[in-house]
Amino acid sequence: MATVPPATLQRYLNGRFVSFHLSRLLPAFDPFHSGIVDSSGTVPLRFPGFDETYELRLGPSASSSGVVFTLNLQLPILAPGFWFCIHCLMRDDYVALLSPTGHGIFYSHPDTPRHVPDFGDSGTATFADAMTRVEHAEDLIARFTGTSNFEGQ
């Protein structure tokens, strides 16, 4: 049985890992969800033109406290609308997308790299050095779906 490659969305602020707040996370996916449906913080996502229902699994802390430390994704997710939403998060809130299965580390907000933790000593490569800027949603969509077609959602 093949394993599904993982990716992680991580938010940073002033050199620290910080939580996603549901009040900012879920609106990025409107109108593709109907909220948290269970105590495990599962949010089903449905995109026009795609039969598959994707799930954001936010964890119990999302239901109880309204925060999520990281957001783990199972790839492939082929709906362009999903990646458009991810780009919105990356653009607005110092969020980086870590895809260790050969895709890389991506950000969109120009100030994101200066907010990530500095894991290197002086003179050595840092986490921010490995990051690639994705300026347009279409670029992220093309990278993760293999198509540049996106009919603005």
Sequence and secondary structure as in RCSB ss.txt:
>XXXX:A:sequence
MATVPPATLQRYLNGRFVSFHLSRLLPAFDPFHSGIVDSSGTVPLRFPGFDETYELRLGPSASSSGVVFTLNLQL
PILAPGFWFCIHCLMRDDYVALLSPTGHGIFYSHPDTPRHVPDFGDSGTATFADAMTRVEHAEDLIARFTGTSNF
EGQ
>XXXX:A:secstr
     EEEEEEEETTEEE EEHHHHGGGGTTSB    STT EEEE  TT    EEEE  HHHHHTSEESEEEEES
    HHHHHHHHHHHHHS EEEEETTTTEEEE STTHHHHS   S TTS  GGGGEEE  SHHHHHHHHHS    
   
